[in-house]
């Protein structure tokens, strides 16, 4: 197992708050990145705000040779997203 730190927004103070999670250790950085994104989609264990609607699915994640991640989410990320002010 490998420990990672995820950050979630708090309504109370609008700051990002860390939460530790454990993912399966893997020699594949792509596999680890997918697990981290899946944990973000699951949401906070402490009641903080998730950046993703809970119905969101991770369809695919690709990493380029220079470390850029391309993440493909299901349509729920747009259709069910609670938008804030911009």
N, C-alpha and C positions, 0 to 999 in steps of 0.2 A: 504494500500500500504506500501511497505517496500523499503527503499533505499539501493542499493548495489553499489559497486565501481568495475568497470571492468578496465583492463589495456590493452592498445594497443601500438604497437611499432610505432615509428616515423622514417621515412626515413631520415629526416633532421639531427637527432642527435643520432639515434639508442638507445634512452632511452624509457622506458615504461612511458606512460602518462595515468593518471586516467580519467575515465568518469563515472559520476553518472547515474544510471538508476533506475527505479522503477519497482518492480515486485509485484505481488499479495501476500499479507501476507497469510500465510498458517500454520497450525499446523504441516504439513508434511514437514520435512527437505528435503525429496526426491523431492517433488513438487517444493520447492524453488530452489534446485540445478538444476533441469531441466530447470526452467525459466532462471536462470543465464546463463546456457550453451546456451540456445536459443538466449539470448541477445548477447553473444559472437559471435555466428554464424551470427547474423544480421550484425555485423561489427560496425565500428566506426561512430559516428555522426559528428566527427570533421576531417575526412579524414586520420586518422591513419591507419596502416596496421592491418588487421584482421588475427588472427592465423588460420582461417578456410576459405576454398573456399566458396563462397556464396551459392553454390548448396548443401553443406553438410546438412544432416538431422541427427537429434538426434533420434536414434532408441530406445534406452533404457538407463536408468541410475539406478544403484543399489548401495546401501550403506550397508556395512557390519556392524556388531555390534560394531566393534572397529573403525568405522569411515572412512574406506577405500572406495573410490568411484570407481566403474567400469562403464565406459562410452562406449556405443556401438554406433558408428557413421556409416552412410552410406558409401559406397565405394568411394564417391566423395572426401572424406577427403584425400585419397591416390591418386586417379586418377587425380584430378584437382589441387592438392596442388602445389603452387609455391615454389620449393625448393631453398634454399640458399646454401651457402658454409658450409662445415662442418669441 
